[in-house]
Amino acid sequence: MLANVITGCRILFSAIIFLVPVFSPVFYGCYLAAGCTDMIDGTIARKLGTESEFGSKFDTIADIVFVVAAAYKMFPVMEIPKGIWIWIGVIALIKIINIISGFVVEKQFVSVHTVANKITGLLVFLLPLTMAVVELRYSALVVCMVATFAAIQEGHVIRIGKVE
């Protein structure tokens, strides 16, 4: 129950991100708070023994809402090279294929929490925080490489039916 409340807070912080100026102190506060909720909700659920299928799916939905909110605010002001946009599109296509494959193989929405997916999430989360030190075109390459591997691995896990 507590873990789901924390996950719900990520959705709330994401909604606030939609409403405030990008890269403002409130934006960064909500961005960091949303990221923290993502890091602790699963740990709390496991420690309290309250893991559930609902919680796993709710976590995935909250992740999507957070990514959409952050991307909606940041993408228009970030100078992302065309090649990176294309690469992001390819990764998105692989993820869409994975979603469809999950429905075909498991007959339900499938949420795969691999280590590679978690590392991808962390790198995507850190990306805007590193822009002042590392040029986006370089840091985005690393993130896209890891995200591509994670998406392909996720598809493999789904297709061999090893989803837990």
Summary of the structure (lengths in Angstrom):
residues: 164
radius of gyration: 16.1
end to end distance: 21.0
largest distance: 45.3
contacts: 475
relative contact order: 0.12
helix: 80%
strand: 0%
